[in-house]
Amino acid sequence: MNFALIELWIIIFTIVNMADGDQNVSFNYKHPERFDFKSPESWENWFKRFKRFRNASGLSSKPEELQINTLICSMEPEAKDIIASFGLADDDSKKWANVMDKLKAFYTQKKCYI
């Protein structure tokens, strides 16, 4: 299903429920489809979808280690190995910003063609 349609549906659903006086609307959000490691150039678009999922689902307010594990589960199967290859200290590997900085650098590194 098209993400624009999903987002529109969520907005309409929220407005209708708020009009009925229900201020405690909750949703169950589906993870974005798994990242295609054969198409690393799709990282930026895939990660934008994951960030929308992270914010809309409330994951962004959960402990950072849970956020990272959810990201890894959403990306599987190679994600765990890629993140491990960054050589982050145990404490650093549990911090969202550290892992994101490394993943962004990994997927946006410039390729040198000769």
N, C-alpha and C positions, 0 to 999 in steps of 0.2 A: 504494500500500500504506500502511496506517496506520502512523504513526511509533511508536506504542506497541508494535505487533507487531514492528517492526524492532528496536527496543531490546530487547525480550524475547528475540528470536532471538539477538541479539549476546551477551546475558548467558548464555543457555543454551550457545551455541557456545563461549564463553570457559570456562565451568565444565567442560564436557566435555573440552576440550583441556587444561585445567590438570590435570584428574584423570588424564589420560593422561601427565602429566609434561611436556607441551610448554609451556614458559614463554614462548616466543617466538611468540606468536600475532600474526598480522598480517591486516589487512583492507584491502580497496579500498572506499572510501566514495564514494557517488554524491553529487554536489553537490545542494543543495536545488533545487527547480524555480525558474525565473527569477522575480524579483520582478515583480509586476503593478503597473506604474506608474500604471495607471488606478484602482487601489485603494490610495492611500497610507496609508489607515488600517490596512492589513494589515502595515505595516512591522515593528511590534513582534514579531508572531508569526513573520514571515519571518526576522527577524534572530535570533530565538531558535533557529530551525532551523539557520541558518548557524553560529551559535556552537557548537552541538552538533557539526556537521560539522567545524568548525575544530579543536575539541578532540579529537574521536574520531580524526580522520585524522592528527593530529600536526602539522597546519599551524601551530598556535599556537606551536610551537617553531622554526619557520622564520623567515628574515629578514622584517622587517615589510613591506618593499616587496613581497615575494612574497605575503604575506597580503592586502595591499591590492589587488594585481592580481588575485588569485583572487576576492576579493569583487566587484570590478568585472566580471570575466568571468561570475560567477554571477548578477549582477544585470542585465547588459546589456539593452537597448542604451543607455538614457539615463544610466546611472550615471556614466560618464566625464565627461559634460557637467555633471552636477549637482555632482560633486566639484570640477571645474575652476572652477565658479561661486563656490566658497567663497573663492577668491583666496588660498589658502595659499601661502607661500613654498615653493620647491622642496624644501628640507630638511624642512619641516613636512608636506608632502604625502606624505612617505615614512615617516611615523610613524603607526602604527596608532591610538594614542590620540587624536591630533589629528583624523584623518579620522573616527573613530567619534564624537567629540564633535560635530563639525560635522553628520554625518549624523543623529545623534539629535536635535539641535536643529532640523534641517531638517524632519524627519518628525514631531516632537512639538510644533511651534510651535502656539500657540493661534490659532485662527481667530476673527476678530471678525465677528459677524453683526449687521447693523442692520436 
